[in-house]
Amino acid sequence: MKFFIDTANLDQIAQAQAMGILDGVTTNPSLMAKEGITGHDNILEHYRKICRLVPGGAISAEVLATDYSHMVSEGRELAGLDPQIVVKVPISEDGLRAIKTFHDEGIQTNCTLVFSAAQALLAAKAGARYVSPFLGRLDDIDSDGLELIRQIRQIFDNYAIETRILAASIRHVKHITGCALLGADVVTAPLSAIKGMLVHPLTENGLKKFVEDAAKMTK
């Protein structure tokens, strides 16, 4: 399973990259705004910086438009920034049309805001490289985000669909572990959730004991 980090923060991206586990980055206008990145040219330059931080990684860059023609023009501009760019497109009728156009032009896409297996299947049929089911937001409304991953995995396996399942809206370690058990191809998570995977009380106790014993040996 591949690991992407969901952020526009360059320091957090660099930390994840230094851990040796990073395969890509996802971001969106909200995450850009959180980092104070505004204005068309500044946003494009920020995407270039992210690409340089994660050489060879898949970098999802989201279109702002919701209509077909503007999605396509924005997506072409984003794809032209760097070969690493994957154009992020929301699921909708116009979104599917845009995904099909991008697929025909050799531009990889990530279909976002997926909340049902039916939506994921449509995106895959249109030619999306990735589909992004949002686990956390489903959990927020008392639904089961991991069950959605299971359904999409079964459908894709039934028909040997090559579209990658990119689990998004990850909130905690259980989401990541659950996605791995169910066969998600990618998870995109905040740095806090990724670092949370390191934590276990027995590990902490073991390290503490190791340090104490090592100190005794040097006396």
Phi, psi and omega per residue, in radians:
M1 nan 2.361 3.133
K2 -1.555 2.637 3.136
F3 -1.983 2.143 2.960
F4 -1.943 2.702 3.026
I5 -1.869 2.400 -3.066
D6 -1.778 1.598 -3.081
T7 -2.972 2.874 2.955
A8 -2.009 0.100 -3.093
N9 -1.414 2.040 -3.055
L10 -1.140 -0.628 3.128
D11 -1.129 -0.745 3.118
Q12 -1.142 -0.682 3.091
I13 -1.090 -0.746 3.138
A14 -1.121 -0.674 3.108
Q15 -1.094 -0.805 3.135
A16 -1.129 -0.679 3.116
Q17 -1.116 -0.689 -3.137
A18 -1.164 -0.442 3.104
M19 -1.257 -0.276 3.105
G20 1.419 0.344 -3.062
I21 -2.082 0.011 -2.953
L22 -1.580 2.255 3.108
D23 -1.958 -0.163 -3.112
G24 3.067 -3.129 -3.089
V25 -2.427 2.424 2.928
T26 -2.074 2.512 3.063
T27 -2.606 3.068 -3.105
N28 -2.719 3.018 -3.104
P29 -1.021 -0.613 3.138
S30 -1.144 -0.741 3.123
L31 -1.194 -0.629 3.060
M32 -1.075 -0.832 -3.120
A33 -1.090 -0.617 3.118
K34 -1.060 -0.541 3.119
E35 -1.602 0.086 3.129
G36 1.344 0.339 3.141
I37 -1.604 1.849 3.135
T38 -2.295 2.802 -3.134
G39 1.567 2.383 -3.034
H40 -0.923 -0.920 -3.072
D41 -1.162 -0.652 3.135
N42 -1.161 -0.676 3.119
I43 -1.131 -0.775 3.121
L44 -1.080 -0.736 3.134
E45 -1.148 -0.606 3.113
H46 -1.135 -0.685 3.068
Y47 -1.071 -0.692 3.105
R48 -1.091 -0.706 3.122
K49 -1.108 -0.717 3.123
I50 -1.097 -0.752 3.111
C51 -1.031 -0.706 -3.141
R52 -1.186 -0.558 3.139
L53 -1.249 -0.507 -3.078
V54 -2.188 1.237 -3.088
P55 -1.068 2.272 -3.140
G56 1.476 -0.136 -3.130
G57 -1.422 2.787 3.069
A58 -1.510 2.144 -3.076
I59 -2.013 1.902 -3.133
S60 -1.406 2.155 3.127
A61 -2.107 2.125 -2.940
E62 -1.586 2.382 3.001
V63 -1.282 2.597 3.124
L64 -1.635 -0.461 -3.083
A65 -1.266 2.782 3.073
T66 -2.091 -0.065 3.094
D67 -1.827 2.680 -2.994
Y68 -0.959 -0.932 -3.004
S69 -1.097 -0.716 -3.136
H70 -1.304 -0.585 3.027
M71 -1.003 -0.796 -3.093
V72 -1.145 -0.776 -3.131
S73 -1.148 -0.724 3.093
E74 -1.134 -0.778 -3.112
G75 -1.090 -0.708 3.102
R76 -1.099 -0.690 3.110
E77 -1.138 -0.761 3.132
L78 -1.112 -0.790 -3.123
A79 -1.094 -0.502 3.141
G80 -1.304 -0.186 -3.134
L81 -1.199 -0.705 -3.038
D82 -2.926 2.519 3.103
P83 -1.073 -0.303 -3.137
Q84 -1.320 -0.290 -3.027
I85 -1.203 2.299 2.972
V86 -1.970 2.147 -3.057
V87 -1.381 2.167 -3.080
K88 -1.649 2.132 -3.021
V89 -2.235 2.308 3.114
P90 -1.282 2.623 3.114
I91 -1.254 2.153 3.093
S92 -3.012 3.035 3.097
E93 -1.098 -0.818 3.095
D94 -1.137 -0.622 3.110
G95 -1.083 -0.743 3.100
L96 -1.103 -0.720 3.093
R97 -1.049 -0.747 3.138
A98 -1.140 -0.744 3.126
I99 -1.044 -0.746 3.112
K100 -1.080 -0.761 3.111
T101 -1.079 -0.812 3.136
F102 -1.078 -0.725 3.128
H103 -1.047 -0.774 3.130
D104 -1.122 -0.465 -3.129
E105 -1.640 0.044 3.117
G106 1.393 0.330 3.126
I107 -1.720 2.173 -3.135
Q108 -1.320 2.554 -3.099
T109 -2.305 2.715 3.028
N110 -2.154 1.927 -3.141
C111 -1.461 2.048 -2.997
T112 -1.859 3.003 -3.119
L113 1.067 0.693 3.108
V114 -1.554 2.186 -3.119
F115 -2.211 0.120 3.100
S116 -2.593 2.721 3.088
A117 -1.127 -0.574 3.114
A118 -1.090 -0.763 3.103
Q119 -1.085 -0.733 3.141
A120 -1.085 -0.699 3.138
L121 -1.140 -0.739 3.101
L122 -1.074 -0.767 -3.134
A123 -1.084 -0.723 3.116
A124 -1.112 -0.748 3.120
K125 -1.078 -0.597 -3.134
A126 -1.313 -0.282 3.069
G127 1.963 0.293 3.130
A128 -1.137 2.430 3.040
R129 -1.292 -0.667 3.123
Y130 -2.271 2.602 2.879
V131 -2.093 2.429 -3.062
S132 -1.996 1.569 2.986
P133 -1.271 2.414 -3.048
F134 -1.737 1.705 -3.058
L135 -1.169 -0.932 -3.021
G136 -1.039 -0.702 -3.115
R137 -1.189 -0.559 3.044
L138 -1.191 -0.751 3.096
D139 -1.048 -0.605 -3.122
D140 -1.081 -0.479 -3.141
I141 -1.826 0.436 3.075
D142 1.116 0.570 2.988
S143 -1.848 -3.093 -3.049
D144 -2.061 1.748 -3.115
G145 -1.102 -0.684 -3.132
L146 -1.185 -0.542 3.069
E147 -1.106 -0.612 3.083
L148 -1.111 -0.725 3.094
I149 -1.042 -0.763 -3.140
R150 -1.055 -0.766 -3.120
Q151 -1.124 -0.791 -3.130
I152 -1.115 -0.748 3.138
R153 -1.039 -0.761 -3.127
Q154 -1.124 -0.777 -3.138
I155 -1.106 -0.800 -3.125
F156 -1.122 -0.681 3.112
D157 -1.208 -0.614 3.123
N158 -0.976 -0.637 -3.011
Y159 -2.064 0.278 3.121
A160 0.908 0.731 3.107
I161 -1.308 2.270 -3.028
E162 -1.559 -0.134 3.098
T163 -1.015 2.366 -3.120
R164 -1.451 2.434 3.027
I165 -1.545 1.983 -3.109
L166 -1.907 1.668 -3.079
A167 -1.231 2.180 -3.054
A168 -2.147 3.111 -3.081
S169 0.965 0.790 3.131
I170 -1.392 2.294 -3.065
R171 -1.904 -0.465 -2.992
H172 -2.803 3.071 -3.057
V173 -1.101 -0.649 -3.138
K174 -1.055 -0.612 3.057
H175 -1.069 -0.806 -3.091
I176 -1.120 -0.831 3.135
T177 -1.088 -0.740 3.115
G178 -1.069 -0.727 3.113
C179 -1.112 -0.684 3.118
A180 -1.131 -0.737 3.137
L181 -1.141 -0.577 -3.086
L182 -1.537 -0.136 3.062
G183 1.609 0.410 3.010
A184 -1.074 2.478 -3.117
D185 -1.345 -0.564 -3.062
V186 -2.529 2.531 2.841
V187 -2.097 2.482 2.997
T188 -2.054 2.149 -2.955
A189 -2.442 2.727 3.011
P190 -1.184 2.784 -3.125
L191 -1.035 -0.609 -3.124
S192 -1.060 -0.709 3.130
A193 -1.225 -0.684 3.120
I194 -1.105 -0.816 3.124
K195 -1.180 -0.490 3.100
G196 -1.065 -0.422 3.124
M197 -1.159 -0.358 -3.139
L198 -1.354 -0.339 -2.920
V199 -1.536 2.253 2.966
H200 -2.689 2.331 -3.077
P201 -1.041 -0.601 3.134
L202 -1.206 -0.594 3.054
T203 -1.133 -0.795 3.139
E204 -1.083 -0.752 3.120
N205 -1.141 -0.697 3.125
G206 -1.107 -0.734 3.120
L207 -1.153 -0.701 3.113
K208 -1.062 -0.775 3.128
K209 -1.143 -0.688 3.114
F210 -1.049 -0.799 3.140
V211 -1.111 -0.736 3.134
E212 -1.102 -0.751 -3.133
D213 -1.200 -0.660 3.114
A214 -1.114 -0.652 3.118
A215 -1.124 -0.662 3.126
K216 -1.132 -0.624 -3.106
M217 -1.203 -0.425 -3.104
T218 -1.581 -0.078 3.133
K219 -1.382 nan nan
